[in-house]
């Protein structure tokens, strides 16, 4: 819940739900979307790697 009058508190949550709405309108399955989001999607904060690649690199070190 956001504080009264502060719309920025929910920005991250709204972004995720926005992505979900976009994908559901395209007809993707929810399970496949969750797998994609958590394992295959490249992320800037991981220097362009997928979470799986980043996890493998972390374990190899």
mmJSON file of the N, C-alpha and C atoms, coordinates in Angstrom:
{"data_MODEL":{"atom_site":{
"group_PDB":["ATOM","ATOM","ATOM","ATOM","ATOM","ATOM","ATOM","ATOM","ATOM","ATOM","ATOM","ATOM","ATOM","ATOM","ATOM","ATOM","ATOM","ATOM","ATOM","ATOM","ATOM","ATOM","ATOM","ATOM","ATOM","ATOM","ATOM","ATOM","ATOM","ATOM","ATOM","ATOM","ATOM","ATOM","ATOM","ATOM","ATOM","ATOM","ATOM","ATOM","ATOM","ATOM","ATOM","ATOM","ATOM","ATOM","ATOM","ATOM","ATOM","ATOM","ATOM","ATOM","ATOM","ATOM","ATOM","ATOM","ATOM","ATOM","ATOM","ATOM","ATOM","ATOM","ATOM","ATOM","ATOM","ATOM","ATOM","ATOM","ATOM","ATOM","ATOM","ATOM","ATOM","ATOM","ATOM","ATOM","ATOM","ATOM","ATOM","ATOM","ATOM","ATOM","ATOM","ATOM","ATOM","ATOM","ATOM","ATOM","ATOM","ATOM","ATOM","ATOM","ATOM","ATOM","ATOM","ATOM","ATOM","ATOM","ATOM","ATOM","ATOM","ATOM","ATOM","ATOM","ATOM","ATOM","ATOM","ATOM","ATOM","ATOM","ATOM","ATOM","ATOM","ATOM","ATOM","ATOM","ATOM","ATOM","ATOM","ATOM","ATOM","ATOM","ATOM","ATOM","ATOM","ATOM","ATOM","ATOM","ATOM","ATOM","ATOM","ATOM","ATOM","ATOM","ATOM","ATOM","ATOM","ATOM","ATOM","ATOM","ATOM","ATOM","ATOM","ATOM","ATOM","ATOM","ATOM","ATOM","ATOM","ATOM","ATOM","ATOM","ATOM","ATOM","ATOM","ATOM","ATOM","ATOM","ATOM","ATOM","ATOM","ATOM","ATOM","ATOM","ATOM","ATOM","ATOM","ATOM","ATOM","ATOM","ATOM","ATOM","ATOM","ATOM","ATOM","ATOM","ATOM","ATOM","ATOM","ATOM","ATOM","ATOM","ATOM"],
"id":[1,2,3,4,5,6,7,8,9,10,11,12,13,14,15,16,17,18,19,20,21,22,23,24,25,26,27,28,29,30,31,32,33,34,35,36,37,38,39,40,41,42,43,44,45,46,47,48,49,50,51,52,53,54,55,56,57,58,59,60,61,62,63,64,65,66,67,68,69,70,71,72,73,74,75,76,77,78,79,80,81,82,83,84,85,86,87,88,89,90,91,92,93,94,95,96,97,98,99,100,101,102,103,104,105,106,107,108,109,110,111,112,113,114,115,116,117,118,119,120,121,122,123,124,125,126,127,128,129,130,131,132,133,134,135,136,137,138,139,140,141,142,143,144,145,146,147,148,149,150,151,152,153,154,155,156,157,158,159,160,161,162,163,164,165,166,167,168,169,170,171,172,173,174,175,176,177,178,179,180,181,182,183],
"type_symbol":["N","C","C","N","C","C","N","C","C","N","C","C","N","C","C","N","C","C","N","C","C","N","C","C","N","C","C","N","C","C","N","C","C","N","C","C","N","C","C","N","C","C","N","C","C","N","C","C","N","C","C","N","C","C","N","C","C","N","C","C","N","C","C","N","C","C","N","C","C","N","C","C","N","C","C","N","C","C","N","C","C","N","C","C","N","C","C","N","C","C","N","C","C","N","C","C","N","C","C","N","C","C","N","C","C","N","C","C","N","C","C","N","C","C","N","C","C","N","C","C","N","C","C","N","C","C","N","C","C","N","C","C","N","C","C","N","C","C","N","C","C","N","C","C","N","C","C","N","C","C","N","C","C","N","C","C","N","C","C","N","C","C","N","C","C","N","C","C","N","C","C","N","C","C","N","C","C","N","C","C","N","C","C"],
"label_atom_id":["N","CA","C","N","CA","C","N","CA","C","N","CA","C","N","CA","C","N","CA","C","N","CA","C","N","CA","C","N","CA","C","N","CA","C","N","CA","C","N","CA","C","N","CA","C","N","CA","C","N","CA","C","N","CA","C","N","CA","C","N","CA","C","N","CA","C","N","CA","C","N","CA","C","N","CA","C","N","CA","C","N","CA","C","N","CA","C","N","CA","C","N","CA","C","N","CA","C","N","CA","C","N","CA","C","N","CA","C","N","CA","C","N","CA","C","N","CA","C","N","CA","C","N","CA","C","N","CA","C","N","CA","C","N","CA","C","N","CA","C","N","CA","C","N","CA","C","N","CA","C","N","CA","C","N","CA","C","N","CA","C","N","CA","C","N","CA","C","N","CA","C","N","CA","C","N","CA","C","N","CA","C","N","CA","C","N","CA","C","N","CA","C","N","CA","C","N","CA","C","N","CA","C","N","CA","C","N","CA","C","N","CA","C"],
"label_alt_id":[null,null,null,null,null,null,null,null,null,null,null,null,null,null,null,null,null,null,null,null,null,null,null,null,null,null,null,null,null,null,null,null,null,null,null,null,null,null,null,null,null,null,null,null,null,null,null,null,null,null,null,null,null,null,null,null,null,null,null,null,null,null,null,null,null,null,null,null,null,null,null,null,null,null,null,null,null,null,null,null,null,null,null,null,null,null,null,null,null,null,null,null,null,null,null,null,null,null,null,null,null,null,null,null,null,null,null,null,null,null,null,null,null,null,null,null,null,null,null,null,null,null,null,null,null,null,null,null,null,null,null,null,null,null,null,null,null,null,null,null,null,null,null,null,null,null,null,null,null,null,null,null,null,null,null,null,null,null,null,null,null,null,null,null,null,null,null,null,null,null,null,null,null,null,null,null,null,null,null,null,null,null,null],
"label_comp_id":["UNK","UNK","UNK","UNK","UNK","UNK","UNK","UNK","UNK","UNK","UNK","UNK","UNK","UNK","UNK","UNK","UNK","UNK","UNK","UNK","UNK","UNK","UNK","UNK","UNK","UNK","UNK","UNK","UNK","UNK","UNK","UNK","UNK","UNK","UNK","UNK","UNK","UNK","UNK","UNK","UNK","UNK","UNK","UNK","UNK","UNK","UNK","UNK","UNK","UNK","UNK","UNK","UNK","UNK","UNK","UNK","UNK","UNK","UNK","UNK","UNK","UNK","UNK","UNK","UNK","UNK","UNK","UNK","UNK","UNK","UNK","UNK","UNK","UNK","UNK","UNK","UNK","UNK","UNK","UNK","UNK","UNK","UNK","UNK","UNK","UNK","UNK","UNK","UNK","UNK","UNK","UNK","UNK","UNK","UNK","UNK","UNK","UNK","UNK","UNK","UNK","UNK","UNK","UNK","UNK","UNK","UNK","UNK","UNK","UNK","UNK","UNK","UNK","UNK","UNK","UNK","UNK","UNK","UNK","UNK","UNK","UNK","UNK","UNK","UNK","UNK","UNK","UNK","UNK","UNK","UNK","UNK","UNK","UNK","UNK","UNK","UNK","UNK","UNK","UNK","UNK","UNK","UNK","UNK","UNK","UNK","UNK","UNK","UNK","UNK","UNK","UNK","UNK","UNK","UNK","UNK","UNK","UNK","UNK","UNK","UNK","UNK","UNK","UNK","UNK","UNK","UNK","UNK","UNK","UNK","UNK","UNK","UNK","UNK","UNK","UNK","UNK","UNK","UNK","UNK","UNK","UNK","UNK"],
"label_asym_id":["A","A","A","A","A","A","A","A","A","A","A","A","A","A","A","A","A","A","A","A","A","A","A","A","A","A","A","A","A","A","A","A","A","A","A","A","A","A","A","A","A","A","A","A","A","A","A","A","A","A","A","A","A","A","A","A","A","A","A","A","A","A","A","A","A","A","A","A","A","A","A","A","A","A","A","A","A","A","A","A","A","A","A","A","A","A","A","A","A","A","A","A","A","A","A","A","A","A","A","A","A","A","A","A","A","A","A","A","A","A","A","A","A","A","A","A","A","A","A","A","A","A","A","A","A","A","A","A","A","A","A","A","A","A","A","A","A","A","A","A","A","A","A","A","A","A","A","A","A","A","A","A","A","A","A","A","A","A","A","A","A","A","A","A","A","A","A","A","A","A","A","A","A","A","A","A","A","A","A","A","A","A","A"],
"label_entity_id":["1","1","1","1","1","1","1","1","1","1","1","1","1","1","1","1","1","1","1","1","1","1","1","1","1","1","1","1","1","1","1","1","1","1","1","1","1","1","1","1","1","1","1","1","1","1","1","1","1","1","1","1","1","1","1","1","1","1","1","1","1","1","1","1","1","1","1","1","1","1","1","1","1","1","1","1","1","1","1","1","1","1","1","1","1","1","1","1","1","1","1","1","1","1","1","1","1","1","1","1","1","1","1","1","1","1","1","1","1","1","1","1","1","1","1","1","1","1","1","1","1","1","1","1","1","1","1","1","1","1","1","1","1","1","1","1","1","1","1","1","1","1","1","1","1","1","1","1","1","1","1","1","1","1","1","1","1","1","1","1","1","1","1","1","1","1","1","1","1","1","1","1","1","1","1","1","1","1","1","1","1","1","1"],
"label_seq_id":[1,1,1,2,2,2,3,3,3,4,4,4,5,5,5,6,6,6,7,7,7,8,8,8,9,9,9,10,10,10,11,11,11,12,12,12,13,13,13,14,14,14,15,15,15,16,16,16,17,17,17,18,18,18,19,19,19,20,20,20,21,21,21,22,22,22,23,23,23,24,24,24,25,25,25,26,26,26,27,27,27,28,28,28,29,29,29,30,30,30,31,31,31,32,32,32,33,33,33,34,34,34,35,35,35,36,36,36,37,37,37,38,38,38,39,39,39,40,40,40,41,41,41,42,42,42,43,43,43,44,44,44,45,45,45,46,46,46,47,47,47,48,48,48,49,49,49,50,50,50,51,51,51,52,52,52,53,53,53,54,54,54,55,55,55,56,56,56,57,57,57,58,58,58,59,59,59,60,60,60,61,61,61],
"pdbx_PDB_ins_code":[null,null,null,null,null,null,null,null,null,null,null,null,null,null,null,null,null,null,null,null,null,null,null,null,null,null,null,null,null,null,null,null,null,null,null,null,null,null,null,null,null,null,null,null,null,null,null,null,null,null,null,null,null,null,null,null,null,null,null,null,null,null,null,null,null,null,null,null,null,null,null,null,null,null,null,null,null,null,null,null,null,null,null,null,null,null,null,null,null,null,null,null,null,null,null,null,null,null,null,null,null,null,null,null,null,null,null,null,null,null,null,null,null,null,null,null,null,null,null,null,null,null,null,null,null,null,null,null,null,null,null,null,null,null,null,null,null,null,null,null,null,null,null,null,null,null,null,null,null,null,null,null,null,null,null,null,null,null,null,null,null,null,null,null,null,null,null,null,null,null,null,null,null,null,null,null,null,null,null,null,null,null,null],
"Cartn_x":[0.837,0.0,0.878,0.513,1.297,0.815,1.707,1.324,0.377,-0.435,-1.416,-0.701,-1.08,-0.527,0.853,1.331,2.646,2.512,2.392,2.167,3.415,4.586,5.825,6.018,5.293,5.433,5.054,4.105,3.619,4.215,5.215,5.739,6.241,6.999,7.539,6.426,5.47,4.35,3.518,3.245,2.456,3.174,4.491,5.249,5.078,5.175,5.023,3.621,2.605,1.238,0.98,1.625,1.511,2.056,3.218,3.79,2.859,2.314,1.403,0.185,-0.4,-1.579,-1.241,-0.097,0.318,0.441,1.075,1.293,-0.006,-0.898,-2.164,-3.017,-2.947,-3.712,-3.172,-1.918,-1.331,-1.628,-2.228,-2.645,-1.605,-0.584,0.42,-0.115,0.357,-0.006,0.701,0.016,0.584,1.838,1.803,2.956,4.184,3.995,5.139,5.669,4.789,5.225,6.083,5.671,6.43,7.802,7.856,9.142,10.033,9.474,10.25,10.746,9.873,10.213,11.308,11.246,12.182,13.47,13.514,14.706,15.329,14.548,15.085,15.191,14.529,14.504,15.838,16.453,17.721,17.446,18.339,18.128,19.328,19.052,20.111,20.935,20.273,21.005,21.935,21.746,22.634,23.602,23.822,24.727,24.322,23.028,22.515,22.396,22.666,22.556,21.162,20.796,19.556,19.838,18.801,19.032,19.735,19.415,20.076,21.568,21.928,23.341,24.086,23.461,24.088,24.302,23.318,23.426,24.561,24.673,25.748,27.12,27.237,28.511,28.854,27.875,28.11,28.581,28.0,28.377,29.746,30.14,31.418,32.602,32.352,33.453,33.865],
"Cartn_y":[-1.185,0.0,1.244,2.18,3.405,4.369,5.269,6.324,7.266,7.912,8.825,9.945,10.117,11.186,10.903,9.664,9.338,8.191,8.538,7.526,6.702,7.169,6.463,5.186,5.02,3.814,2.556,2.659,1.489,1.36,2.134,2.163,0.795,0.104,-1.208,-2.225,-2.236,-3.173,-2.888,-1.632,-1.262,-1.658,-1.567,-1.952,-3.444,-4.271,-5.717,-6.042,-5.45,-5.725,-5.208,-4.118,-3.622,-4.625,-5.217,-6.253,-7.46,-7.873,-9.019,-8.761,-7.577,-7.247,-7.297,-6.721,-6.745,-8.167,-9.025,-10.395,-11.191,-10.98,-11.711,-11.304,-10.041,-9.612,-10.251,-10.625,-11.313,-12.803,-13.302,-14.695,-15.667,-15.181,-16.097,-16.78,-17.979,-18.726,-18.121,-18.116,-17.535,-18.288,-19.617,-20.406,-20.146,-20.096,-19.857,-18.438,-17.512,-16.14,-16.064,-16.749,-16.745,-17.38,-18.474,-19.12,-18.157,-17.5,-16.543,-15.397,-14.833,-13.665,-14.005,-15.183,-15.537,-16.187,-16.704,-17.446,-16.981,-16.551,-16.301,-14.839,-13.959,-12.542,-11.888,-11.247,-10.552,-9.314,-9.056,-7.954,-7.019,-5.736,-4.732,-4.831,-5.026,-5.058,-6.269,-7.258,-8.423,-8.322,-7.098,-6.804,-7.516,-7.616,-8.196,-9.704,-10.327,-11.784,-12.174,-13.407,-13.939,-14.361,-14.494,-14.954,-16.312,-17.206,-18.517,-18.386,-17.551,-17.339,-16.726,-15.739,-15.063,-16.026,-16.872,-17.865,-18.844,-19.279,-20.203,-19.563,-18.291,-17.591,-17.412,-17.137,-16.949,-18.237,-19.359,-20.641,-21.105,-20.688,-21.108,-20.401,-19.272,-18.486,-19.026],
"Cartn_z":[0.0,0.0,0.0,-0.782,-0.819,0.255,0.569,1.502,0.784,1.54,0.963,0.202,-1.04,-1.856,-2.442,-2.363,-2.909,-3.907,-5.171,-6.204,-6.504,-6.097,-6.429,-5.626,-4.53,-3.717,-4.486,-5.378,-6.112,-7.513,-7.834,-9.202,-9.661,-8.826,-9.228,-9.42,-8.511,-8.609,-9.846,-10.096,-11.268,-12.553,-12.565,-13.751,-14.031,-13.0,-13.176,-13.666,-13.04,-13.464,-14.874,-15.253,-16.62,-17.62,-17.302,-18.174,-18.253,-17.122,-17.119,-17.994,-17.872,-18.686,-20.168,-20.546,-21.955,-22.47,-21.698,-22.138,-22.197,-21.248,-21.264,-22.453,-22.852,-24.016,-25.287,-25.274,-26.423,-26.402,-25.333,-25.27,-24.749,-24.076,-23.538,-22.288,-22.063,-20.866,-19.66,-18.528,-17.316,-16.875,-16.886,-16.439,-17.305,-18.611,-19.487,-19.298,-18.978,-18.733,-17.474,-16.411,-15.164,-15.378,-16.12,-16.412,-17.188,-18.197,-18.987,-18.109,-17.303,-16.482,-15.472,-14.883,-13.817,-14.294,-15.521,-15.936,-17.247,-18.217,-19.558,-19.949,-19.252,-19.625,-19.283,-20.263,-20.017,-19.171,-18.213,-17.287,-17.285,-17.308,-17.304,-16.032,-14.902,-13.626,-13.52,-14.372,-14.414,-15.589,-16.056,-17.174,-18.454,-18.708,-19.939,-19.944,-18.812,-18.712,-18.24,-18.523,-17.968,-16.53,-15.705,-14.337,-14.282,-15.214,-15.238,-15.531,-16.509,-16.833,-15.65,-15.028,-13.896,-12.733,-12.476,-11.401,-11.7,-12.943,-13.335,-13.146,-13.545,-13.391,-11.915,-11.091,-9.658,-9.004,-9.413,-8.828,-9.311,-10.516,-11.087,-10.431,-9.838,-9.235,-7.927],
"occupancy":[1.0,1.0,1.0,1.0,1.0,1.0,1.0,1.0,1.0,1.0,1.0,1.0,1.0,1.0,1.0,1.0,1.0,1.0,1.0,1.0,1.0,1.0,1.0,1.0,1.0,1.0,1.0,1.0,1.0,1.0,1.0,1.0,1.0,1.0,1.0,1.0,1.0,1.0,1.0,1.0,1.0,1.0,1.0,1.0,1.0,1.0,1.0,1.0,1.0,1.0,1.0,1.0,1.0,1.0,1.0,1.0,1.0,1.0,1.0,1.0,1.0,1.0,1.0,1.0,1.0,1.0,1.0,1.0,1.0,1.0,1.0,1.0,1.0,1.0,1.0,1.0,1.0,1.0,1.0,1.0,1.0,1.0,1.0,1.0,1.0,1.0,1.0,1.0,1.0,1.0,1.0,1.0,1.0,1.0,1.0,1.0,1.0,1.0,1.0,1.0,1.0,1.0,1.0,1.0,1.0,1.0,1.0,1.0,1.0,1.0,1.0,1.0,1.0,1.0,1.0,1.0,1.0,1.0,1.0,1.0,1.0,1.0,1.0,1.0,1.0,1.0,1.0,1.0,1.0,1.0,1.0,1.0,1.0,1.0,1.0,1.0,1.0,1.0,1.0,1.0,1.0,1.0,1.0,1.0,1.0,1.0,1.0,1.0,1.0,1.0,1.0,1.0,1.0,1.0,1.0,1.0,1.0,1.0,1.0,1.0,1.0,1.0,1.0,1.0,1.0,1.0,1.0,1.0,1.0,1.0,1.0,1.0,1.0,1.0,1.0,1.0,1.0,1.0,1.0,1.0,1.0,1.0,1.0],
"B_iso_or_equiv":[0.0,0.0,0.0,0.0,0.0,0.0,0.0,0.0,0.0,0.0,0.0,0.0,0.0,0.0,0.0,0.0,0.0,0.0,0.0,0.0,0.0,0.0,0.0,0.0,0.0,0.0,0.0,0.0,0.0,0.0,0.0,0.0,0.0,0.0,0.0,0.0,0.0,0.0,0.0,0.0,0.0,0.0,0.0,0.0,0.0,0.0,0.0,0.0,0.0,0.0,0.0,0.0,0.0,0.0,0.0,0.0,0.0,0.0,0.0,0.0,0.0,0.0,0.0,0.0,0.0,0.0,0.0,0.0,0.0,0.0,0.0,0.0,0.0,0.0,0.0,0.0,0.0,0.0,0.0,0.0,0.0,0.0,0.0,0.0,0.0,0.0,0.0,0.0,0.0,0.0,0.0,0.0,0.0,0.0,0.0,0.0,0.0,0.0,0.0,0.0,0.0,0.0,0.0,0.0,0.0,0.0,0.0,0.0,0.0,0.0,0.0,0.0,0.0,0.0,0.0,0.0,0.0,0.0,0.0,0.0,0.0,0.0,0.0,0.0,0.0,0.0,0.0,0.0,0.0,0.0,0.0,0.0,0.0,0.0,0.0,0.0,0.0,0.0,0.0,0.0,0.0,0.0,0.0,0.0,0.0,0.0,0.0,0.0,0.0,0.0,0.0,0.0,0.0,0.0,0.0,0.0,0.0,0.0,0.0,0.0,0.0,0.0,0.0,0.0,0.0,0.0,0.0,0.0,0.0,0.0,0.0,0.0,0.0,0.0,0.0,0.0,0.0,0.0,0.0,0.0,0.0,0.0,0.0],
"pdbx_formal_charge":[null,null,null,null,null,null,null,null,null,null,null,null,null,null,null,null,null,null,null,null,null,null,null,null,null,null,null,null,null,null,null,null,null,null,null,null,null,null,null,null,null,null,null,null,null,null,null,null,null,null,null,null,null,null,null,null,null,null,null,null,null,null,null,null,null,null,null,null,null,null,null,null,null,null,null,null,null,null,null,null,null,null,null,null,null,null,null,null,null,null,null,null,null,null,null,null,null,null,null,null,null,null,null,null,null,null,null,null,null,null,null,null,null,null,null,null,null,null,null,null,null,null,null,null,null,null,null,null,null,null,null,null,null,null,null,null,null,null,null,null,null,null,null,null,null,null,null,null,null,null,null,null,null,null,null,null,null,null,null,null,null,null,null,null,null,null,null,null,null,null,null,null,null,null,null,null,null,null,null,null,null,null,null],
"auth_seq_id":[1,1,1,2,2,2,3,3,3,4,4,4,5,5,5,6,6,6,7,7,7,8,8,8,9,9,9,10,10,10,11,11,11,12,12,12,13,13,13,14,14,14,15,15,15,16,16,16,17,17,17,18,18,18,19,19,19,20,20,20,21,21,21,22,22,22,23,23,23,24,24,24,25,25,25,26,26,26,27,27,27,28,28,28,29,29,29,30,30,30,31,31,31,32,32,32,33,33,33,34,34,34,35,35,35,36,36,36,37,37,37,38,38,38,39,39,39,40,40,40,41,41,41,42,42,42,43,43,43,44,44,44,45,45,45,46,46,46,47,47,47,48,48,48,49,49,49,50,50,50,51,51,51,52,52,52,53,53,53,54,54,54,55,55,55,56,56,56,57,57,57,58,58,58,59,59,59,60,60,60,61,61,61],
"auth_comp_id":["UNK","UNK","UNK","UNK","UNK","UNK","UNK","UNK","UNK","UNK","UNK","UNK","UNK","UNK","UNK","UNK","UNK","UNK","UNK","UNK","UNK","UNK","UNK","UNK","UNK","UNK","UNK","UNK","UNK","UNK","UNK","UNK","UNK","UNK","UNK","UNK","UNK","UNK","UNK","UNK","UNK","UNK","UNK","UNK","UNK","UNK","UNK","UNK","UNK","UNK","UNK","UNK","UNK","UNK","UNK","UNK","UNK","UNK","UNK","UNK","UNK","UNK","UNK","UNK","UNK","UNK","UNK","UNK","UNK","UNK","UNK","UNK","UNK","UNK","UNK","UNK","UNK","UNK","UNK","UNK","UNK","UNK","UNK","UNK","UNK","UNK","UNK","UNK","UNK","UNK","UNK","UNK","UNK","UNK","UNK","UNK","UNK","UNK","UNK","UNK","UNK","UNK","UNK","UNK","UNK","UNK","UNK","UNK","UNK","UNK","UNK","UNK","UNK","UNK","UNK","UNK","UNK","UNK","UNK","UNK","UNK","UNK","UNK","UNK","UNK","UNK","UNK","UNK","UNK","UNK","UNK","UNK","UNK","UNK","UNK","UNK","UNK","UNK","UNK","UNK","UNK","UNK","UNK","UNK","UNK","UNK","UNK","UNK","UNK","UNK","UNK","UNK","UNK","UNK","UNK","UNK","UNK","UNK","UNK","UNK","UNK","UNK","UNK","UNK","UNK","UNK","UNK","UNK","UNK","UNK","UNK","UNK","UNK","UNK","UNK","UNK","UNK","UNK","UNK","UNK","UNK","UNK","UNK"],
"auth_asym_id":["A","A","A","A","A","A","A","A","A","A","A","A","A","A","A","A","A","A","A","A","A","A","A","A","A","A","A","A","A","A","A","A","A","A","A","A","A","A","A","A","A","A","A","A","A","A","A","A","A","A","A","A","A","A","A","A","A","A","A","A","A","A","A","A","A","A","A","A","A","A","A","A","A","A","A","A","A","A","A","A","A","A","A","A","A","A","A","A","A","A","A","A","A","A","A","A","A","A","A","A","A","A","A","A","A","A","A","A","A","A","A","A","A","A","A","A","A","A","A","A","A","A","A","A","A","A","A","A","A","A","A","A","A","A","A","A","A","A","A","A","A","A","A","A","A","A","A","A","A","A","A","A","A","A","A","A","A","A","A","A","A","A","A","A","A","A","A","A","A","A","A","A","A","A","A","A","A","A","A","A","A","A","A"],
"auth_atom_id":["N","CA","C","N","CA","C","N","CA","C","N","CA","C","N","CA","C","N","CA","C","N","CA","C","N","CA","C","N","CA","C","N","CA","C","N","CA","C","N","CA","C","N","CA","C","N","CA","C","N","CA","C","N","CA","C","N","CA","C","N","CA","C","N","CA","C","N","CA","C","N","CA","C","N","CA","C","N","CA","C","N","CA","C","N","CA","C","N","CA","C","N","CA","C","N","CA","C","N","CA","C","N","CA","C","N","CA","C","N","CA","C","N","CA","C","N","CA","C","N","CA","C","N","CA","C","N","CA","C","N","CA","C","N","CA","C","N","CA","C","N","CA","C","N","CA","C","N","CA","C","N","CA","C","N","CA","C","N","CA","C","N","CA","C","N","CA","C","N","CA","C","N","CA","C","N","CA","C","N","CA","C","N","CA","C","N","CA","C","N","CA","C","N","CA","C","N","CA","C","N","CA","C","N","CA","C","N","CA","C","N","CA","C"],
"pdbx_PDB_model_num":[1,1,1,1,1,1,1,1,1,1,1,1,1,1,1,1,1,1,1,1,1,1,1,1,1,1,1,1,1,1,1,1,1,1,1,1,1,1,1,1,1,1,1,1,1,1,1,1,1,1,1,1,1,1,1,1,1,1,1,1,1,1,1,1,1,1,1,1,1,1,1,1,1,1,1,1,1,1,1,1,1,1,1,1,1,1,1,1,1,1,1,1,1,1,1,1,1,1,1,1,1,1,1,1,1,1,1,1,1,1,1,1,1,1,1,1,1,1,1,1,1,1,1,1,1,1,1,1,1,1,1,1,1,1,1,1,1,1,1,1,1,1,1,1,1,1,1,1,1,1,1,1,1,1,1,1,1,1,1,1,1,1,1,1,1,1,1,1,1,1,1,1,1,1,1,1,1,1,1,1,1,1,1]
}}}
